[in-house]
Amino acid sequence: MPIAKELKEILACPKCKGELEFREEKQEIVCKTCRLVYRIEDDIPVMLVDEAKPLQT
């Protein structure tokens, strides 16, 4: 099940408060400013900076 549109509108990067890119097919959310990738687990965004992975180029 995809993330609800309403949730996408209010979610922001917990580190910089910036905009996010949703890559639901990969089950991840990307902050290009911080270069961090947050995972989506069981359709729930895990927005913890300590658990984010570096964005690979």
Backbone hydrogen bonds, N-H to C=O, Kabsch-Sander energy under -0.5 kcal/mol:
donor,donor_aa,acceptor,acceptor_aa,energy
8,K,4,A,-2.1
9,E,5,K,-1.8
10,I,6,E,-0.9
10,I,7,L,-0.6
11,L,7,L,-1.8
13,C,18,G,-2.2
17,K,13,C,-2.0
21,E,30,V,-2.9
22,F,20,L,-0.5
23,R,21,E,-0.6
23,R,28,E,-2.7
26,K,23,R,-1.2
27,Q,24,E,-0.7
28,E,23,R,-1.8
29,I,38,Y,-3.1
30,V,21,E,-3.1
31,C,36,L,-2.7
32,K,30,V,-0.6
35,R,31,C,-1.3
36,L,31,C,-1.6
37,V,53,K,-3.0
38,Y,29,I,-3.5
40,I,27,Q,-2.2
41,E,39,R,-0.5
41,E,44,I,-2.7
42,D,40,I,-0.5
44,I,41,E,-1.2
46,V,39,R,-2.8
47,M,45,P,-1.0
48,L,46,V,-1.0
49,V,47,M,-0.5
51,E,48,L,-1.2
52,A,48,L,-0.7
52,A,49,V,-1.0
53,K,37,V,-2.6
55,L,35,R,-2.6
